[in-house]
Amino acid sequence: MIKKYVYGTPFPTDAVVLDVQPSTDALPFFETDQQGTFTYSLSENDIVYGLGEQIRGINKRGWQYVSWNYDNPNHHEDARSLYGAHNFIIIHGAVTFGAFFDYAGKMEFDIGYTKRSVMQIHAASNNLTVYIITGESEKDIVKQFRKMVGRSYIPPFWAFGYGQSRWGYKTEEDIRTVAKQYQDAGIPLDSIYLDIDYMERYKDFTVDTERFPNLKGLATDMKEQGIHLVPIIDAGVKIEDGYDVYEEGVQNNYFCKNAEGGDFVGAVWPGQVHFPDFLQPKARDWFGKKYAVLTEQGIDGFWNDMNEPAIFYTEDRLADTCAEIEKLTAGNMGIQEYFAFTGMVAGLNGNIGDYDKFYHNVDGKMVKHSEVHNLYGMNMTRSAFEALQEISPEKRTLFFSRSSYIGAHRYGGIWQGDNKSWWSHILQSMQQLPALNMAGFLFTGSDTGGFGCDTTEDLMIRWLQYSLFTPLFRNHSADGTREQELYQFSNVEAAGKMIQIRYSLIPYLYSEFLKAALNDEMMFKPLAFDFPDDAMAEQVEDQLLLGNELMIAPIYKQNAQGRYVYLPEEMMLVRMHSSKDYTTEILPKGHHYVSVGLDELVFFIRNQKAIPFAESAENTAKTDYNTIQLLGYEGSSYELYTDNGTSPNPEDSLTIKTLS
């Protein structure tokens, strides 16, 4: 059952698509005040699931989280905000229920941080809507919530292939080299990503014709090899006379405004920029239709970035900072002056005060950006999704974004933000997956190998062994870091075999994705969701159920040659060295130490289950469903979902077949 409670005058976020009438009852479970604070008493054994893309474990007890979309690539365990705001939680205890706090501004979740027995949730203003969801189980609550917020985005089939990306592919020749090296190594590949290097001086919807003289020809050549080019689009529009996107935006008042009514100026990659006002329907329509500049050149996938929006600095804050630094450096700096100096420089990027300085035009009313901050990235992706339904109505286009709010899951996927080549970020990504699925984000994954810092060969292979199970499977790294294309490593054979296993698993992964999207379910679940009476399953934070058939338990520690695994039931251990070289073993319920060599993938098939497993292919277009065999318990069957992989409405070509 879903009940809706309205406080003050909430800003319409468009997160909810179901018509739920406000309740006249008192809000259950929480104590409330008039300042936007909601308090819940936690018992010692209560578990709190959710919050989508946040740090720490599957159980969110013991920390303070802030819903404020923030460009934060260097996130350690002390981070409070990341790139998305997903205010949906499930409390599991004597009473189990879900709560969605539909609020577009800054929101704090103190889940036993200040006081272990108290959860306190606070909105910056008391203008929000709260939905309370009760049901038979956590899975039932998720299903009701997902139905309430609308169907999850379904990408084209080719998006389930392996993708190679790097900020630093600076020329057409770089792209051709990557494609050839993968082909020479015999490693399947479906996409190569274009970061900001392809643009003319980082201007959206432009191509640097010196470095990419014929993007259309390049896209055509790549598609003949089964490879799709996926360019980046940033939120900031460069201020430059003669640049059509800038001039049209100014002429039509499509940009966010400052307090004086002029176009707000921030700075990101192109230097000084204006930010499109994506809360204006006309501005969304205008910006979205600009994607046609690239679709006309053969592009059928995009990733939206810098759309929190990230702000490197604003002019006035930069001027004030420079003036203060001049004073500090006028003499012999002491330690206090030195820390003030470094703090001011670091404080330029993403300074929360800058988000109070610009406004959106919402039906003629000027709304301060900080009050609706978390909606910006969602509406940028919405802009592209809705426009491409007109530009390319006959097919699905790949979209995923860095910044998001609940509701954005209807328009595209997300990657889990800029990360690092740290072992801890494998575990962090895995622990985010159930909460993201709860919030509707199914097409997601992390930057395999890590985006920032220098990866290592063992880290890359272990990361592959985890992320080959995630829908979005992309190797991405930053300019200036170690090159981490798989052919760069001495153990390229082992890495290549991991990719081949992924392609053998695609029929299963795509089928489970379709089931989760079409039936409002989760693809990745904590063990406790399927084993609610198992006290040990509640404690497991580094294993996940995938669909109804698999359990994954990746290696996420340096030099580890195995790990302990808890099986909540009898399972079949599958040990793969390649898509054709594997062994199976039945293990009883309980704790087991499982050795895992660097060159082998280990996963588990649940009791009396089986999965479809096909011959590997060099790209998704060559996936041969006629080669599918069942891998798992003898006598088991599997319900396979397939479609044509391109139709905007999957039901138009959906086929459900029982394999036995």
CORCOR-V377987 format. One record per helix or strand. SS is the DSSP state (H for helix, E for strand). FROM is the first residue (numbers start at 1). TO is the last residue. If there is no record, write none. Layout:
# CORCOR-V377987
[[SS;FROM;TO] [SS;FROM;TO]]
This chain:
# CORCOR-V377987
[[E;2;7] [E;22;22] [E;31;32] [E;37;41] [E;47;50] [E;63;67] [E;84;85] [E;88;92] [E;97;102] [E;107;111] [E;118;123] [E;128;134] [H;138;149] [H;157;160] [E;163;164] [H;172;185] [E;191;194] [H;196;198] [H;215;224] [E;228;234] [E;236;238] [H;244;251] [E;255;255] [E;257;258] [E;263;263] [E;266;268] [E;271;276] [H;281;289] [H;292;295] [E;301;305] [E;313;313] [H;315;328] [H;335;346] [H;352;356] [E;358;362] [E;365;368] [H;369;371] [H;373;391] [E;398;401] [E;404;405] [H;408;410] [E;413;415] [E;420;420] [H;424;438] [E;444;445] [E;447;448] [E;452;452] [H;457;467] [E;474;475] [H;486;488] [H;492;518] [E;524;525] [H;527;530] [H;535;539] [E;544;546] [E;550;552] [E;562;567] [E;571;576] [E;582;587] [E;590;595] [E;601;606] [E;610;613] [H;620;622] [H;625;627] [E;629;632] [E;638;642] [H;650;652] [E;655;659]]
